[in-house]
Amino acid sequence: VYDNYDELLADPDITMIYNPLPNGL
């Protein structure tokens, strides 16, 4: 469980789930 959104984004695995598109797009 994440206390805040920054911790959520700090997790690469979670970032891949919420940001499936390549960063180049």
JOBEL-V12909 format. One record per residue. N is the residue number from 0. PSI is psi as a letter, one per 40 degrees, with the letter a starting at -180 (none if undefined). D_LAST is the distance of its C-alpha to the last C-alpha in Angstrom with 1 decimal. Layout:
N_PSI_D_LAST ; N_PSI_D_LAST
This chain:
0_h_29.3 ; 1_h_27.3 ; 2_d_29.1 ; 3_i_26.2 ; 4_d_22.4 ; 5_d_22.0 ; 6_d_23.7 ; 7_d_21.4 ; 8_d_18.3 ; 9_e_20.3 ; 10_h_20.7 ; 11_d_18.1 ; 12_d_19.1 ; 13_d_18.7 ; 14_d_15.2 ; 15_d_14.2 ; 16_d_15.9 ; 17_e_14.4 ; 18_g_10.8 ; 19_d_10.7 ; 20_i_7.0 ; 21_i_5.8 ; 22_d_5.5 ; 23_d_3.8 ; 24_none_0.0
